[in-house]
Amino acid sequence: MALAVATAARLVLLPTAPSLSGDLYRYLWEGRVIVHGGNPYRQSPDDPALAALRDREVWPRINHRE
């Protein structure tokens, strides 16, 4: 029963944006950088070399771009 309630609660919240933390967007960004051959630990999101990876959904929500 508890597993069913926990699953239902997560399914209800799945389509909503994260409200307590912007970390999810940072993780998505870093994953995108890695997939395209970059290193998110050496290149900040503000790096001009990464401008082609910026979009309207994830990029504006990234915290600590510097």
C-alpha positions as CSV (number, residue, x, y, z in Angstrom):
1,M,0.0,0.0,0.0
2,A,2.8,2.4,0.9
3,L,4.6,1.7,-2.3
4,A,1.4,2.5,-4.3
5,V,0.9,5.8,-2.5
6,A,4.6,6.8,-3.0
7,T,4.4,5.9,-6.7
8,A,1.2,7.8,-7.2
9,A,2.6,10.9,-5.5
10,R,5.7,10.9,-7.7
11,L,3.6,10.4,-10.9
12,V,1.4,13.4,-10.0
13,L,4.5,15.6,-9.5
14,L,6.4,14.3,-12.5
15,P,5.3,16.9,-15.1
16,T,5.9,19.9,-12.7
17,A,9.2,21.9,-12.7
18,P,11.4,21.5,-9.6
19,S,10.5,24.1,-7.1
20,L,13.0,23.7,-4.3
21,S,16.3,23.6,-6.2
22,G,17.7,24.5,-9.5
23,D,20.3,21.7,-9.3
24,L,18.4,19.6,-11.9
25,Y,19.1,22.2,-14.6
26,R,22.8,22.3,-13.7
27,Y,23.0,18.5,-14.0
28,L,21.2,18.6,-17.3
29,W,23.6,21.3,-18.6
30,E,26.7,19.4,-17.4
31,G,25.4,16.2,-19.1
32,R,24.9,18.1,-22.3
33,V,28.5,19.5,-22.1
34,I,29.9,16.0,-21.6
35,V,27.9,14.5,-24.5
36,H,29.3,17.2,-26.8
37,G,32.9,16.4,-25.7
38,G,33.4,19.2,-23.2
39,N,34.4,19.2,-19.6
40,P,32.0,20.9,-17.2
41,Y,34.7,21.1,-14.5
42,R,37.0,23.1,-16.8
43,Q,34.4,25.2,-18.7
44,S,31.9,27.4,-17.0
45,P,28.4,27.7,-18.5
46,D,29.3,31.3,-19.5
47,D,32.2,30.0,-21.7
48,P,31.7,31.4,-25.2
49,A,32.8,28.0,-26.6
50,L,29.6,26.5,-25.2
51,A,27.3,29.1,-26.7
52,A,25.9,26.5,-29.2
53,L,24.6,24.3,-26.4
54,R,22.4,27.1,-24.9
55,D,18.7,26.7,-25.2
56,R,15.5,28.4,-23.9
57,E,14.5,25.7,-21.4
58,V,17.7,24.8,-19.4
59,W,20.1,27.6,-20.0
60,P,18.1,30.4,-18.3
61,R,17.6,28.3,-15.1
62,I,21.3,27.3,-14.5
63,N,22.6,28.6,-11.2
64,H,26.1,30.0,-10.7
65,R,27.0,30.3,-14.4
66,E,30.4,32.0,-13.6
